[in-house]
Amino acid sequence: MKKYQCTCGNTLYFTNSLCLSCQRPVGFLTDAQVISSCDINSDGHWIATFNGKAYKQCANYADLNICNWLIPLDSADSLCQSCALTETIPDLSKPDNLKLWFRMEQAKRHLVYTLNKLGLPIIGKAQASDGLSFRFLEDELEEALYGRELTIKNTVTTGHSNGVITINLKEAEETKRLEMREKMNERYRTLIGHFRHESGHYYWDILVKHSPCLDEFRRLFGDERQDYQQSLERYYNEGPAADWPDRCISAYASMHPWEDWAETWAHYLHMVDTLESANEYGTSLENKTLANPLIDDYPHTATFNDESFNTLIEDWDKLTNLLNALNSSMGLDDAYPFVINERSKEKLYFIHLLVRAI
């Protein structure tokens, strides 16, 4: 993630809606893909200091302060690209749901930013039946027969189906997410991680399902035609495959080829986004500045020894070693508690080539 600069010289960040130095309103320009401070003219239009163009707030920015994205003034849209993808929002009459919805949308905007930077197609279900949409749902509770204790009547399962990504609202609550992480014996569980993983299922349909590379996918990840429900039950009854550390990026990836792909896809997005941030801050390790993989002139060739992929892996290895060491010094868990084995590198390379070919 990049940082930006207000016209007053103050640093602006992706989540800002106000410059804390000069008090100018701030928004993300959806057409330019940058954060900009703005001046509001006599007509109430937002004039971006970045390019002098006129914008309007996304309706979720203007009405609820859930968003911080701006739309070109002449656009007929009332919602920004990211908010328009949301099909179902939480019940805002309930305490804390506005805050939890904000966290959901913030993570989704982060995802959409990265997908745009990679040049991946983002088409909403309003435009195409096979498009993408999001539902943010919460478990349905019921009151016990005796007493006032609430129990779960229906549990919302985070997942993807035919372009619809559903995420349980409790994933936006830190304590509940940590509780699930312990229950599922996971070393890493984040809100942005859910968005990246579930987007992988959607992009498998877009990039792999009917493509010439399906055979190569099956060689690397396995045959996705094996019964998913049986694989799921086996995973939760017996645990991950014994050899998963040698061929998968995570234990859960060994459950089914679709999950292997989605986990690897999520890690690819972790890598490119975090390395962009490191590059933006001028991070240099071993006398070499870490490269930004989200720029057009990032080195690439169409050979197996793809220079851009080698750079990506080498820089990621250096950076995560540093991040884990820093976290350890602070008494925190590893920022990246994974080891990328050789088989997973092949899978990441497969995704890298698919993305670079777009």
DADAFEN-V168037 format. One record per backbone hydrogen bond with DSSP energy under -0.5 kcal/mol. NH is the residue of the N-H (numbers start at 1). CO is the residue of the C=O. Records with the same first field share a line. If there is no record, write none. Layout:
BEGIN
NH->CO + CO
END
This chain:
BEGIN
4->12
6->10
9->6
12->4
16->13
19->24
20->18
23->19
26->17
27->36
28->68
29->27 + 34
30->28 + 70
33->29
34->29
36->27
38->25
39->47
41->39 + 45
44->41
46->55
47->39 + 45
48->46 + 53
49->37
50->37
52->48
55->46
56->71
58->69
59->78
61->58
62->58
63->59
64->60
65->61
66->60
67->60
70->28
71->56
73->54
75->72
84->80
85->82
86->83
87->85 + 134
88->134
92->90
94->91
97->94
100->96
101->97
102->98
103->99
104->100
105->101
106->102
107->103
108->104
109->105
110->106
111->107
112->108
113->109
114->110
115->111
116->112
117->113
118->114
119->116
120->115
125->132
127->124
128->124
131->128
132->123
133->163
134->85
135->165
136->88
137->135 + 167
140->154
141->139
142->151
144->149
151->142
153->140
154->140
158->156
159->166
161->164
164->161
165->133 + 163
166->159 + 164
167->135
169->137
171->168
172->169
173->170
174->172
177->173
178->174
179->175
180->176
181->177
182->178
183->179
184->180
185->182
186->181
194->190
195->191
196->192
197->193
198->194
199->195
200->196 + 197
201->197
202->198
203->199
204->200
205->201
206->202
207->203
208->204
209->204
211->208
214->211
217->213
218->214
219->215
220->216
221->217
222->217 + 218
224->222
226->223
231->227
232->228
233->229
234->230
235->231
236->232
237->233
238->234
239->234 + 235
244->241
246->243
247->243 + 244
248->244
254->251
255->252
259->256
260->256
261->257
262->258
263->259
264->260
265->261
266->262
267->263
268->264
269->265
270->266
271->267
272->268
273->269
274->270
275->271
276->272
277->273
278->274
279->275
280->276
281->277
282->279
283->278
285->288
288->285
290->283
293->291
295->292
298->295
306->303 + 304
310->306
311->307
312->308
313->309
314->310
315->311
316->312
317->313
318->314
319->315
320->316
321->317
322->318
323->319
324->320
325->321
326->322
327->323
328->324
329->325
330->326
331->328
332->327
338->336
341->339
343->246
345->341
346->342
347->343
348->344
349->345
350->346
351->347
352->348
353->349
354->350
355->351
356->352
357->353
358->355
END
